[in-house]
Every structure is written in C-alpha cells, then in structure tokens.
Amino acid sequence: MKTQFAIFLITLVLFQMFSQSDAILQDIWNGIKNLFGKRGLGDHDDLDELFDGEISQADIDFLKEIMQ
C-alpha cells in the first residue's frame, strides 16, 4: 500500500511538472512566433502617446532626467 501511494505521489508530481513546463514552453513559442511573424516586427512603441500637446517641456526634461 505504501509503495502504491509513493508511486502515485511521484506520478502526480511529475505530471504537474510536465503540465507547467508545457505551458511555459507554449508561451515561449508563441512569443517567438509573434516576434518573427508577419506583423511581429512592427513598431510596438506605446510610449508615443505620452508626448502629446498636454505635456510641457519641463515634464519631458524631468522624464529624461529620471530615465538616465
């Protein structure tokens, strides 16, 4: 009985490891496909919306100082 329970626990742990690694590998593969896909190399810079007319030059200077 103890042996069957130990085998069950080991199988359960290995199955969990396989399930989680499969999900991680799938996310990595999807990221690579998105990066090199047809539209993957497009401009993904979302920070362009920050520099509209409502931000003053002092704000931009302050942001540049923070980013250094």
A tleap script that builds the chain and sets N, CA, C and O, in Angstrom:
source leaprc.protein.ff14SB
mol = sequence {
  NMET LYS THR GLN PHE ALA ILE PHE LEU ILE
  THR LEU VAL LEU PHE GLN MET PHE SER GLN
  SER ASP ALA ILE LEU GLN ASP ILE TRP ASN
  GLY ILE LYS ASN LEU PHE GLY LYS ARG GLY
  LEU GLY ASP HIE ASP ASP LEU ASP GLU LEU
  PHE ASP GLY GLU ILE SER GLN ALA ASP ILE
  ASP PHE LEU LYS GLU ILE MET CGLN
}
set mol.1.N position { 0.813 -1.195 0.000 }
set mol.1.CA position { 0.000 0.000 0.000 }
set mol.1.C position { 0.857 1.260 0.000 }
set mol.1.O position { 0.554 2.234 -0.689 }
set mol.2.N position { 1.937 1.224 0.789 }
set mol.2.CA position { 2.822 2.384 0.847 }
set mol.2.C position { 3.511 2.608 -0.503 }
set mol.2.O position { 3.703 3.745 -0.932 }
set mol.3.N position { 3.870 1.527 -1.151 }
set mol.3.CA position { 4.543 1.630 -2.442 }
set mol.3.C position { 3.604 2.221 -3.491 }
set mol.3.O position { 4.014 3.061 -4.292 }
set mol.4.N position { 2.362 1.788 -3.484 }
set mol.4.CA position { 1.397 2.317 -4.438 }
set mol.4.C position { 1.157 3.803 -4.199 }
set mol.4.O position { 1.038 4.578 -5.148 }
set mol.5.N position { 1.088 4.194 -2.942 }
set mol.5.CA position { 0.884 5.606 -2.617 }
set mol.5.C position { 2.095 6.439 -3.035 }
set mol.5.O position { 1.933 7.545 -3.552 }
set mol.6.N position { 3.298 5.924 -2.819 }
set mol.6.CA position { 4.517 6.636 -3.211 }
set mol.6.C position { 4.581 6.781 -4.728 }
set mol.6.O position { 4.933 7.845 -5.238 }
set mol.7.N position { 4.242 5.718 -5.443 }
set mol.7.CA position { 4.243 5.784 -6.909 }
set mol.7.C position { 3.196 6.789 -7.394 }
set mol.7.O position { 3.435 7.526 -8.350 }
set mol.8.N position { 2.044 6.816 -6.737 }
set mol.8.CA position { 1.000 7.776 -7.087 }
set mol.8.C position { 1.477 9.216 -6.878 }
set mol.8.O position { 1.261 10.072 -7.735 }
set mol.9.N position { 2.123 9.480 -5.745 }
set mol.9.CA position { 2.608 10.838 -5.476 }
set mol.9.C position { 3.695 11.250 -6.470 }
set mol.9.O position { 3.697 12.380 -6.959 }
set mol.10.N position { 4.608 10.343 -6.764 }
set mol.10.CA position { 5.665 10.653 -7.727 }
set mol.10.C position { 5.064 10.924 -9.102 }
set mol.10.O position { 5.479 11.855 -9.791 }
set mol.11.N position { 4.095 10.118 -9.496 }
set mol.11.CA position { 3.432 10.317 -10.784 }
set mol.11.C position { 2.703 11.653 -10.810 }
set mol.11.O position { 2.741 12.363 -11.814 }
set mol.12.N position { 2.051 11.992 -9.727 }
set mol.12.CA position { 1.325 13.258 -9.651 }
set mol.12.C position { 2.279 14.448 -9.761 }
set mol.12.O position { 1.991 15.410 -10.472 }
set mol.13.N position { 3.399 14.385 -9.066 }
set mol.13.CA position { 4.385 15.470 -9.123 }
set mol.13.C position { 4.963 15.590 -10.532 }
set mol.13.O position { 5.085 16.696 -11.058 }
set mol.14.N position { 5.318 14.471 -11.140 }
set mol.14.CA position { 5.871 14.516 -12.497 }
set mol.14.C position { 4.851 15.041 -13.501 }
set mol.14.O position { 5.207 15.775 -14.424 }
set mol.15.N position { 3.589 14.669 -13.324 }
set mol.15.CA position { 2.552 15.174 -14.223 }
set mol.15.C position { 2.378 16.682 -14.076 }
set mol.15.O position { 2.192 17.383 -15.071 }
set mol.16.N position { 2.436 17.187 -12.845 }
set mol.16.CA position { 2.341 18.633 -12.622 }
set mol.16.C position { 3.526 19.355 -13.272 }
set mol.16.O position { 3.356 20.406 -13.889 }
set mol.17.N position { 4.726 18.782 -13.129 }
set mol.17.CA position { 5.905 19.399 -13.740 }
set mol.17.C position { 5.773 19.430 -15.256 }
set mol.17.O position { 6.123 20.425 -15.891 }
set mol.18.N position { 5.273 18.353 -15.836 }
set mol.18.CA position { 5.098 18.306 -17.282 }
set mol.18.C position { 4.049 19.318 -17.736 }
set mol.18.O position { 4.238 19.998 -18.745 }
set mol.19.N position { 2.965 19.419 -17.009 }
set mol.19.CA position { 1.889 20.356 -17.390 }
set mol.19.C position { 2.372 21.793 -17.335 }
set mol.19.O position { 2.090 22.583 -18.236 }
set mol.20.N position { 3.094 22.133 -16.286 }
set mol.20.CA position { 3.565 23.504 -16.155 }
set mol.20.C position { 4.653 23.829 -17.161 }
set mol.20.O position { 4.680 24.934 -17.702 }
set mol.21.N position { 5.552 22.888 -17.421 }
set mol.21.CA position { 6.610 23.157 -18.395 }
set mol.21.C position { 6.024 23.259 -19.800 }
set mol.21.O position { 6.532 24.020 -20.625 }
set mol.22.N position { 4.970 22.509 -20.082 }
set mol.22.CA position { 4.320 22.588 -21.383 }
set mol.22.C position { 3.714 23.969 -21.588 }
set mol.22.O position { 3.802 24.527 -22.682 }
set mol.23.N position { 3.102 24.525 -20.553 }
set mol.23.CA position { 2.511 25.857 -20.667 }
set mol.23.C position { 3.590 26.918 -20.859 }
set mol.23.O position { 3.414 27.849 -21.646 }
set mol.24.N position { 4.693 26.783 -20.150 }
set mol.24.CA position { 5.781 27.758 -20.285 }
set mol.24.C position { 6.394 27.675 -21.678 }
set mol.24.O position { 6.646 28.700 -22.312 }
set mol.25.N position { 6.634 26.447 -22.158 }
set mol.25.CA position { 7.207 26.290 -23.493 }
set mol.25.C position { 6.255 26.811 -24.569 }
set mol.25.O position { 6.700 27.367 -25.572 }
set mol.26.N position { 4.960 26.635 -24.367 }
set mol.26.CA position { 3.985 27.144 -25.329 }
set mol.26.C position { 4.000 28.674 -25.363 }
set mol.26.O position { 3.909 29.266 -26.438 }
set mol.27.N position { 4.116 29.327 -24.185 }
set mol.27.CA position { 4.193 30.787 -24.152 }
set mol.27.C position { 5.473 31.291 -24.815 }
set mol.27.O position { 5.453 32.299 -25.523 }
set mol.28.N position { 6.575 30.597 -24.588 }
set mol.28.CA position { 7.835 30.996 -25.227 }
set mol.28.C position { 7.721 30.843 -26.744 }
set mol.28.O position { 8.161 31.720 -27.488 }
set mol.29.N position { 7.139 29.743 -27.206 }
set mol.29.CA position { 6.982 29.518 -28.643 }
set mol.29.C position { 6.071 30.573 -29.254 }
set mol.29.O position { 6.363 31.077 -30.338 }
set mol.30.N position { 4.971 30.921 -28.581 }
set mol.30.CA position { 4.084 31.959 -29.099 }
set mol.30.C position { 4.783 33.312 -29.145 }
set mol.30.O position { 4.552 34.098 -30.065 }
set mol.31.N position { 5.625 33.587 -28.173 }
set mol.31.CA position { 6.385 34.827 -28.193 }
set mol.31.C position { 7.349 34.893 -29.358 }
set mol.31.O position { 7.495 35.938 -29.992 }
set mol.32.N position { 8.008 33.781 -29.643 }
set mol.32.CA position { 8.931 33.744 -30.787 }
set mol.32.C position { 8.166 33.896 -32.090 }
set mol.32.O position { 8.612 34.604 -32.994 }
set mol.33.N position { 7.012 33.237 -32.196 }
set mol.33.CA position { 6.205 33.365 -33.416 }
set mol.33.C position { 5.720 34.798 -33.596 }
set mol.33.O position { 5.703 35.309 -34.715 }
set mol.34.N position { 5.326 35.449 -32.507 }
set mol.34.CA position { 4.868 36.835 -32.608 }
set mol.34.C position { 6.007 37.770 -32.957 }
set mol.34.O position { 5.811 38.756 -33.668 }
set mol.35.N position { 7.203 37.464 -32.458 }
set mol.35.CA position { 8.348 38.327 -32.727 }
set mol.35.C position { 8.765 38.275 -34.189 }
set mol.35.O position { 9.069 39.309 -34.784 }
set mol.36.N position { 8.782 37.084 -34.772 }
set mol.36.CA position { 9.252 36.927 -36.135 }
set mol.36.C position { 8.135 36.708 -37.142 }
set mol.36.O position { 8.394 36.381 -38.300 }
set mol.37.N position { 6.904 36.885 -36.709 }
set mol.37.CA position { 5.775 36.680 -37.599 }
set mol.37.C position { 5.624 37.803 -38.604 }
set mol.37.O position { 6.451 38.713 -38.672 }
set mol.38.N position { 4.560 37.726 -39.379 }
set mol.38.CA position { 4.322 38.697 -40.443 }
set mol.38.C position { 4.226 40.116 -39.894 }
set mol.38.O position { 4.786 41.053 -40.462 }
set mol.39.N position { 3.513 40.261 -38.788 }
set mol.39.CA position { 3.348 41.590 -38.197 }
set mol.39.C position { 4.187 41.743 -36.939 }
set mol.39.O position { 4.052 42.739 -36.229 }
set mol.40.N position { 5.040 40.789 -36.652 }
set mol.40.CA position { 5.759 40.774 -35.392 }
set mol.40.C position { 6.818 41.840 -35.261 }
set mol.40.O position { 7.097 42.296 -34.152 }
set mol.41.N position { 7.415 42.250 -36.364 }
set mol.41.CA position { 8.500 43.220 -36.288 }
set mol.41.C position { 8.005 44.649 -36.443 }
set mol.41.O position { 8.805 45.552 -36.691 }
set mol.42.N position { 6.716 44.871 -36.305 }
set mol.42.CA position { 6.162 46.222 -36.380 }
set mol.42.C position { 6.564 47.049 -35.174 }
set mol.42.O position { 7.174 46.538 -34.235 }
set mol.43.N position { 6.228 48.299 -35.203 }
set mol.43.CA position { 6.577 49.215 -34.127 }
set mol.43.C position { 5.629 48.986 -32.947 }
set mol.43.O position { 4.426 49.227 -33.042 }
set mol.44.N position { 6.194 48.519 -31.844 }
set mol.44.CA position { 5.396 48.265 -30.656 }
set mol.44.C position { 5.621 49.337 -29.592 }
set mol.44.O position { 5.386 49.095 -28.408 }
set mol.45.N position { 6.064 50.491 -29.997 }
set mol.45.CA position { 6.354 51.558 -29.050 }
set mol.45.C position { 5.051 52.253 -28.668 }
set mol.45.O position { 4.499 53.034 -29.443 }
set mol.46.N position { 4.575 51.961 -27.473 }
set mol.46.CA position { 3.342 52.563 -26.994 }
set mol.46.C position { 3.587 53.872 -26.257 }
set mol.46.O position { 2.643 54.524 -25.811 }
set mol.47.N position { 4.844 54.254 -26.131 }
set mol.47.CA position { 5.146 55.469 -25.378 }
set mol.47.C position { 4.965 56.738 -26.211 }
set mol.47.O position { 5.085 57.841 -25.678 }
set mol.48.N position { 4.682 56.602 -27.495 }
set mol.48.CA position { 4.491 57.783 -28.329 }
set mol.48.C position { 3.277 58.593 -27.894 }
set mol.48.O position { 3.223 59.801 -28.125 }
set mol.49.N position { 2.309 57.944 -27.271 }
set mol.49.CA position { 1.120 58.651 -26.824 }
set mol.49.C position { 1.404 59.571 -25.647 }
set mol.49.O position { 0.603 60.454 -25.341 }
set mol.50.N position { 2.542 59.372 -24.983 }
set mol.50.CA position { 2.868 60.221 -23.840 }
set mol.50.C position { 3.234 61.638 -24.267 }
set mol.50.O position { 3.026 62.587 -23.511 }
set mol.51.N position { 3.769 61.786 -25.455 }
set mol.51.CA position { 4.288 63.071 -25.884 }
set mol.51.C position { 3.270 63.808 -26.738 }
set mol.51.O position { 3.502 64.078 -27.916 }
set mol.52.N position { 2.158 64.123 -26.133 }
set mol.52.CA position { 1.158 64.918 -26.837 }
set mol.52.C position { 1.262 66.370 -26.373 }
set mol.52.O position { 2.176 66.706 -25.619 }
set mol.53.N position { 0.357 67.224 -26.802 }
set mol.53.CA position { 0.433 68.645 -26.506 }
set mol.53.C position { 0.240 69.010 -25.053 }
set mol.53.O position { 0.581 70.122 -24.650 }
set mol.54.N position { -0.298 68.105 -24.254 }
set mol.54.CA position { -0.569 68.429 -22.863 }
set mol.54.C position { 0.660 68.317 -21.975 }
set mol.54.O position { 0.643 68.786 -20.837 }
set mol.55.N position { 1.725 67.704 -22.475 }
set mol.55.CA position { 2.937 67.559 -21.671 }
set mol.55.C position { 3.871 68.713 -22.016 }
set mol.55.O position { 4.187 68.958 -23.180 }
set mol.56.N position { 4.298 69.403 -20.985 }
set mol.56.CA position { 5.165 70.561 -21.213 }
set mol.56.C position { 6.612 70.111 -21.397 }
set mol.56.O position { 6.950 68.949 -21.170 }
set mol.57.N position { 7.445 71.037 -21.805 }
set mol.57.CA position { 8.861 70.744 -21.995 }
set mol.57.C position { 9.520 70.410 -20.662 }
set mol.57.O position { 10.430 69.582 -20.612 }
set mol.58.N position { 9.071 71.045 -19.584 }
set mol.58.CA position { 9.621 70.740 -18.265 }
set mol.58.C position { 9.312 69.292 -17.868 }
set mol.58.O position { 10.148 68.620 -17.265 }
set mol.59.N position { 8.113 68.816 -18.208 }
set mol.59.CA position { 7.769 67.424 -17.918 }
set mol.59.C position { 8.655 66.473 -18.702 }
set mol.59.O position { 9.113 65.465 -18.165 }
set mol.60.N position { 8.900 66.784 -19.961 }
set mol.60.CA position { 9.754 65.940 -20.791 }
set mol.60.C position { 11.176 65.925 -20.249 }
set mol.60.O position { 11.811 64.871 -20.204 }
set mol.61.N position { 11.679 67.076 -19.841 }
set mol.61.CA position { 13.020 67.140 -19.261 }
set mol.61.C position { 13.103 66.320 -17.979 }
set mol.61.O position { 14.093 65.629 -17.738 }
set mol.62.N position { 12.058 66.403 -17.159 }
set mol.62.CA position { 12.029 65.636 -15.920 }
set mol.62.C position { 12.025 64.128 -16.208 }
set mol.62.O position { 12.720 63.364 -15.539 }
set mol.63.N position { 11.242 63.707 -17.201 }
set mol.63.CA position { 11.215 62.291 -17.566 }
set mol.63.C position { 12.563 61.821 -18.097 }
set mol.63.O position { 12.996 60.711 -17.786 }
set mol.64.N position { 13.227 62.649 -18.891 }
set mol.64.CA position { 14.556 62.293 -19.392 }
set mol.64.C position { 15.556 62.175 -18.252 }
set mol.64.O position { 16.427 61.305 -18.273 }
set mol.65.N position { 15.433 63.054 -17.251 }
set mol.65.CA position { 16.334 63.002 -16.100 }
set mol.65.C position { 16.109 61.723 -15.293 }
set mol.65.O position { 17.060 61.122 -14.793 }
set mol.66.N position { 14.867 61.320 -15.172 }
set mol.66.CA position { 14.561 60.093 -14.431 }
set mol.66.C position { 15.095 58.873 -15.167 }
set mol.66.O position { 15.601 57.945 -14.538 }
set mol.67.N position { 14.989 58.863 -16.476 }
set mol.67.CA position { 15.375 57.690 -17.261 }
set mol.67.C position { 16.883 57.501 -17.365 }
set mol.67.O position { 17.332 56.447 -17.815 }
set mol.68.N position { 17.672 58.480 -16.967 }
set mol.68.CA position { 19.125 58.342 -17.077 }
set mol.68.C position { 19.710 57.569 -15.943 }
set mol.68.O position { 20.923 57.368 -15.894 }
savepdb mol mol.pdb
quit
